[in-house]
């Protein structure tokens, strides 16, 4: 991340507010996914990204430059598609195989990893508070898994697949976000193309390895539409604007609210049970993230 803050202006504040909107929508990602029924992960990815990409494409068509905004270099497409497709395929897989709250907290190690990874960018370096924050986050991760009955029991069977996928989520999204700093001139409208390409890849994978299962109720259909419009749709456009034009330091620190919002939403709507170990895991992960982001918070 850049070493100096983005100048404060009306446009910068508006872009930062857009980033806050993305964080709020991502706080609902696990809830909507858990409410979407038993739709296979790749099928769910294809359906939700098709919705988010189609809405974005309709907007792009009326922007200055129109669909020509999607004409980006191959490295830009590779970055966008690998980041979006890879992350969400892993995320939906994690929530299918592991307990929702635990998988979701593992996934939300990505704010902490963004801080650690960003220290490796030119002009940055890893400092003691980065290491301390990472260790606190790791302690929270161990606690939330142990709270399911011990490391040995929790990591056996299909749950191990879910936990591994959730950790893969954290690494993938952190890497995608940090390397996005190297592509500041790519227009936000290009995200629509990345979403549609992700939908196509997910559909191919679905047809190859999954059996189609359609939502079983109106509520499940509604959850899928909500995913496509919000956490797997508008959130990406908002986040892109915030990262490129807003206050990066403020957004980096604010993103640590996402695991708290998400876990509380799961518990509130009955998709996860509240417990002392879950609460302590939340606290450790959030505290670790805040410690690692000490310099951003000071700014």
N, C-alpha and C positions, 0 to 999 in steps of 0.2 A: 504494500500500500504506500501511497506517496507520503513523504516525510512532512509536508506542510499542508495545513487544512485548506479545503476549498473555500474561496472567498464567499462571505455571506452576502446574499442578494435575494430578491424576491424569487427569481427563477431557481436559485439553489435551494431555498427553503421549500419551494413547491416540489422539486425533485426529491428532496429528503422525505417529505411527506408521502410521496409516492412509494418510496422504499419502505416506510412504516406500514403502508397498506399491504405490501407484499408479505411482510413479516406476520401481520395479523391473519392474512389468508392462509399462510403455511401453518399457522397454529390450528387450523381446521382440517388439515390434510389427513391426519390419522383418523379423525372422527368420521369424515365422509367415506374414507376407504373402508373402515370397519363396518359402516352401515351399508356398503354396496353389495353385500351378500357374498356368494361364492364364485363370482366371475373370475376366471383364471388371470394371473398377473399380466401376461402379455396382451390378452384380450382387453383387460381393463385399461392398460396403457394405450392401446390403439384407439379405444373408444373415447377416452378423455382427451387425448392429444388431438384427435380429429375435431372434437368440439372446439377446443382452445385455438387450434390452428385455423379452422374455418372462420371463426369470429375475427381473428386477427387479420386474415387475408381479406375479408370484406372491408375492414377498416383501411388496410394498406392500399386497396384499389382506389380510394378517394384521397390519398395523400399526394402531395407534390412529388412527382417522380413515379408514382404508381407502382406497378409490379416490378419495375426495373430496380427497385430498392432491394429485391431479393437476389440480385446478381452480385454475389460476393465471391472472393477468392476461395479456392478449395480448402485452405487451412481454416478459414472462418467457418465454413460448413462442417468441417471435421470437428472443430472445437464445440460448436453448438449442438450438433447431433449426438456426438459421443457423450457430452455432458448431460443433456436432457434425457436421451434414451437410456444410457447406462445407469444414471441415478434412479430413474423411476422404475425401471425393470427390477432393480435391486430392492427398491423401497416396497413395491407391492408384493414382491416375493417374501420379504422379511415379515410383513404383516400377515401373510397367509400361513407362515410356518412357525412363527414365534409369538408369544403373548404380546398383545398390542402395545401396552404401556412400556414394557422393557425394550422391545424392538424400536419403538419410537424414541426412547431416550438414547439408545445407542446411536441411532441415526443422527440425533441432535448433538453429537459431538462435533459436527461440522463447524459451528462457530469457533470452537476452541482450536480446531485444526487449521482454520483459516488464519488465525493469529500466528500459529506456529509456522505454517507454510509461508506466510507473507514475510516472515523474518528472513527467509532465504532469497527474497527478491533483491535486485541490485540496490545498494544503498541501505539495506536493512541487515540486521544481525540478530541471532537468537540470544536472549538475555536470561538472567536468572529467574525473573518472574514468569517468563514464558515456560520454562521447565517446571516451576512450581505449579503453575496453572495446569499444565498437561498431566502432572502426577495426581492432582486433585480430581481431575476429570476421569483419569484411569481408576482411581479409588471408587468413584461413584459408579463406574461401569461394573466393577467387580461386585460391589454391594448389591446392585439391582439384579444381577444374575444369581448371586448367592441367596438373595431373598426368595428365589423361586424354589429353594430346597437344596441348595448347595451347588457348587460348580460342576461336580460330576453328573448329578441328575439333570441339571438344567441344560447341559451341553450335549445330551445324548439324543438320539433319534432325530426327528424332523426339526426340533427346536434349534439344534446346532446349525442347520441350514439357514434358518431365519436369523439367528444372531450373526452369522458370518455375512449374510446379505446386508444386514443393518449396518455393520461396520464398514462394508464396502460402500454403502450409501454415503457415510460420513466422509470417507476419503475422496470419493468421486466428486461430491459437490464442493468440497473445499478446494480441490485441485482445479475444478472448472471455474470457480469464483476467482481464485487468485490469478490464474492465467488469463482471465478476462481483462485484467488490468493492462495486458499487452495489446489489446484490441480496442482502444478507446474510440476509434472513428467509425466503428461498425454501427449503422443506424438501428434503433430499437425495432423498426418495422421488420428487419430480417428475422426476428424471433419467430414470426409467423411461419416462415419457411422451415425453420428448425423444428417447430412443433409438428408440421405436416409430415416432414421426413421421418420424424420419430414415430408418428402414427403408422406410416407405411412399414417401417422396419419391425415394429411391434406386431403388426398384422401378419407379416411373413413368419415371424417366430411363433406366433400363436397357431397358425395353420400347420406348422411343422411339428410342434411338440405338445400342443394342448388340445383338449376336447372343448368345443364351444359350449358354454353355459350362460344362458341369458338371465338377466335379473328376474327374480321370482315374484316381485311385488312392485307396486307403484312407488313405495318408499325407497326401494333399491335403485329404481330408475332415476328417481329424484336425486339420490345421493351421487350417482354417476354424472348426471347433468351438472350438479353443483360443483363436482370436482373439475369438470371441463371448463366451466365458466370462471371458477375462482382459483383454487390452489394449483391447478394444472392449466390455467389459462391466463387470466388477468395478472396473476402474481408475477409471472415471468416478464411481462412488459413493464410492470411497475418497478420490479427489481432492476431491470436493465437501465431504466431511466435514472433510478436513484444512484446506482453504482457509477454511472458515467457523468452525471451532472449535479448530484447532491453531495452532502457532507459524508464522505466515506467513513470517517472515524465515528460519527454518531450512529450511522447505520450498522457498522460493525459491532458496536457495543449493544445497540438495541436488539440485534438478532438473537442475543442470548435469552430474550424473553420468550422466544418461540417454543422451547421445550416445556416451559412452565405452562403457557397457554394451552399447548397441545395435550399435555398429560391431564391437566385439570378438566379439559373438555371431554376426554375419554372417560374419566371417572364420573363426571357430572351426568353423562348420558348412558352410564351403565355398561360401557365397553371395557372397563378395567376397574379393579377393586383398589380402593385406597388402602395404604398400609404405612407403617412407620418406616420400613426399609425403603419403600418407594419414595417417601418424602425426603428421607436422608439422601438418597441417590440424586434426586432433583437438586437438593441443596448443594451437594458436592460438585456436581457438574456445572451448575450456574456459578458457584463461587470460584471454581477453577477457571471458568471462562472469563470472569471479571478480573481475576488476578492477572491472567495472561494478557488481558486487554488494558492494563493499567495506564499505559501511555495514551491510548485512544480516549479513555475516559477523562483523563486530565485535559486533553485538548477540547 
